[in-house]
Amino acid sequence: MLGPAVLGLSLWAVLHLGTGAPLCLSQQLRMKGDYVLGGLFPLSEAGEAGLGSRTQPSSPVCTRFSSNGLLWALAMKMAVEEINNRSDLLPGLHLGYDLFDTCSEPVVAMKPSLMFLAKADSHDIAAYCNYTQYQPRVLAVIGPHSSELAVVTGKFFGFFLMPQVSYGASMELLSARETFPSFFRTVPSDRVQLTAAVELLQEFGWNWVAALGSDDEYGRQGLGIFSTLAAAHSICIAHEGLVPLPRADGPLLGKVQDVLHQVNQSSVQVVLLFASARAAHALFSYSISSKLSSKVWVASEAWLTSDLVMGLPGMAQVGTVLGFLQRGAQLHKFSQYVKTHMALAADPVFCAALGKREQGLEEDVVGRRCPQCDCITLQNVSTGLNHHQTFSVYAAVYSVAQALHNTLQCNASGCPMQDPVKPWQLLENMYNLTFHAGGLTLRFNSNGNVDMEYDLKLWVWQGSVPELHDVGRFNGSLWTDSLKIRWHTSNNQKPVSQCSWQCQEGQVRRVKGFHSCCYDCVDCKAGSYQKSPDDLACSFCNQDEWSPERSTRCFRRRLRFLAWGEPAVLLLLLLLSLALGLVLAALGLFIRHRDSPLVQASGGPLACFGLVCLGLVCLSVLLFPGQPSPALCLAQQPSSHLPLTGCLSTLILQAAEIFVESELPLSWADRLSGCLRGPWAWLVVLLAMLVEAALCAWYLVAFPPEVVTDWHMLPTEALVHCRTRSWVSFGLVHATNATLAFLCFLGTFLVQSRPGRYNRARGLTFAMLAYFITWVSFVPLLANVQVVLRPAVQMGALLLCVLGILAAFHLPRCYLLVRQPELNTPEFFLGRGPGDARDRNDGDTGNQGKPE
């Protein structure tokens, strides 16, 4: 707790600081100690005119004051004083500090870096073969702030293995241990920040962006990392360019114009600007003066909080500014610490005593360390009191103190190791170091980085300078509060930055040009589907699957065959019932009247055998419906054609008998008629069936039908059917029956019936006509109908063939048996009356004489 004297001094100093009286802050940047820490801070900035045109190695003039740099230096002072006042970290030891201005220029930063490496109590650096026992003026270095300076100083300090802890250099290159073996930092690397930026773009659906960077190591490497991350997350960079740093003699304006005009003329609404504050200032200066359209700017940490950029007149016109800042612990005592030390700096007595006590050897070389610091007021630094990197400086000092504690093996009673610690000895304890600062536990990983959370900040304009509002955070994953974001659009709608609109379900992208984000949406055709929203081509379904157009998935194909419950099969089964019923009815009548002249004239037992064969043909139809199997495919043709051959062979015997009786002389007719009845007739039937059986066997052996599943014939089903391997062999199976039918037709077509006799030839002629009409129609119908219906066509052909034979030959005889039994006489059917004998004699004598 501050005493009354200090509070009174603070009140007096606040009133006195308002008068603009000179201070002695520049004299408070050095303090002696047992171990001294060097500090590099951007206390001022150089003008734009001096560095590139130097002809002599003289120091540039740094005139522009940086309030943030001074506050960071005071944060280091506060941390050192806290550590000195503690009894647990470095008991019995006193840390000192030596703070210098870098002017944000590598040329300026090299002079204090050389001073740090000078031998203790001197400003000379000697050349040695071995620096193991070399004791420089400082034990470790805090800083610098920017990556550009850290790249230069990091290699320099790395040669001497002097620990260097930066509080703001975030460039990924500095994580390379081979190049920067002694570099550490209390901020995450740029890769973490850029990963958060990529997630931010994905969160708001921005995949068509521009990427700009400053023309230096910081900007170039940042753009390289962003390009890699963006490509991995399907974000297209429409324009990419470098913004040159402002120089008096460089063609800055033309390059900035080219970059901004490309962005402004495109449909890009989001720009990632990974640049230093000076490059961002140059870019926005031209953007404001040219009144370019407003965009969403995703800022890097380097310029998001820069007074140089935030205070630029007209910055409210550029659009929405979002960016990530690391989150550290709040240093609640820092504001009071700054006020107290500024009050002391305004006290002439304190300043006089300080000057005598802290005068160092280097004052003759570097002069006053920060002359601008002695001409400020409390209002000049009040806006930066809560800067996010203040904690990073504070944590950097504590990391060195913890490493020194471990090196000296300190405990509650003191530090046993008495020999002076060399920088390289301290470095050994910096690797993978865990330390505490501001209530947080931090740890250097193998690359010298720390893991810290980021806050997503939004510029909110409520005056001439924007305020930073929290609208989200990033700790490995992004969380945003979209309701708190105020967009620059007129209706506060989230800007859209896409080259092409999102494709709908079932559509894939057909890329236009070189950018994967510019595309046309193409529908997935039937049989293919959209596997994922980012697909560039439709994925094909497996052969056992199907999909409709614009589908996002495939469906299992249902097996398709001629099922028993289909309407066509049910109709054919009714037809089968009719045919089989008629066959059985005719067979029953023939068996009942087997000794009658009508049945005898029809062939007697042969007629019954023919009807049995027709019944078997009807039953063979039952092999065609249902799911095909190898056995069914093999049995279908023989089971239907062999019985049909048996039926036709009985009919051809009838035709031959009619032909012999009508067209041949009586002597020949009697002899041949005897052969066409009895055992010889059965031999003819057997031979015909053996021939058909041989053809069927050859067909089944040489070209056996097989069960196949056709995945392409039907759009949504898999067609299972019996495939005919050879249509020629299939036709030969029909050859026997066709020959028998043709011979039967020839034997009856020209025969003239005799008056008073039953015309047996007419029934056979029409039966064969029915056979030919059926099977001639079957050929084109089978060739043109769908494969799934081919079994139904064969079923129909067989049943119609049976019905045709029944209707033309058997049913008229059944009608006579039932309705006109008086005609069932030998004279009417067998021709065994007197008239018949006379007709035969006439045939033998050349028709001599008259009938009785």
SULURKA-V295383 format. One record per helix or strand of 3 or more residues. SS is the DSSP state (2 for helix, 1 for strand). FROM is the first residue (numbers start at 1). TO is the last residue. If there is no record, write none. Layout:
((SS | FROM | TO) (SS | FROM | TO))
This chain:
((2 | 4 | 17) (2 | 25 | 28) (1 | 35 | 41) (1 | 44 | 46) (1 | 62 | 65) (2 | 67 | 85) (1 | 95 | 101) (2 | 106 | 117) (1 | 140 | 142) (2 | 147 | 159) (1 | 164 | 166) (2 | 172 | 175) (1 | 183 | 185) (2 | 190 | 203) (1 | 208 | 214) (2 | 217 | 232) (1 | 236 | 243) (2 | 252 | 265) (1 | 270 | 274) (2 | 277 | 289) (1 | 295 | 299) (2 | 301 | 304) (2 | 307 | 310) (2 | 315 | 317) (1 | 319 | 326) (2 | 334 | 345) (2 | 348 | 358) (2 | 363 | 366) (2 | 371 | 375) (2 | 378 | 384) (2 | 390 | 407) (2 | 423 | 428) (1 | 434 | 437) (1 | 440 | 443) (1 | 454 | 460) (1 | 467 | 474) (1 | 478 | 480) (2 | 482 | 484) (1 | 507 | 511) (1 | 519 | 523) (1 | 558 | 560) (2 | 567 | 592) (2 | 597 | 601) (2 | 605 | 623) (2 | 630 | 663) (2 | 666 | 675) (2 | 679 | 702) (1 | 706 | 710) (1 | 717 | 723) (2 | 727 | 733) (2 | 735 | 749) (2 | 760 | 784) (2 | 787 | 819) (2 | 821 | 823) (2 | 826 | 829) (2 | 834 | 844))
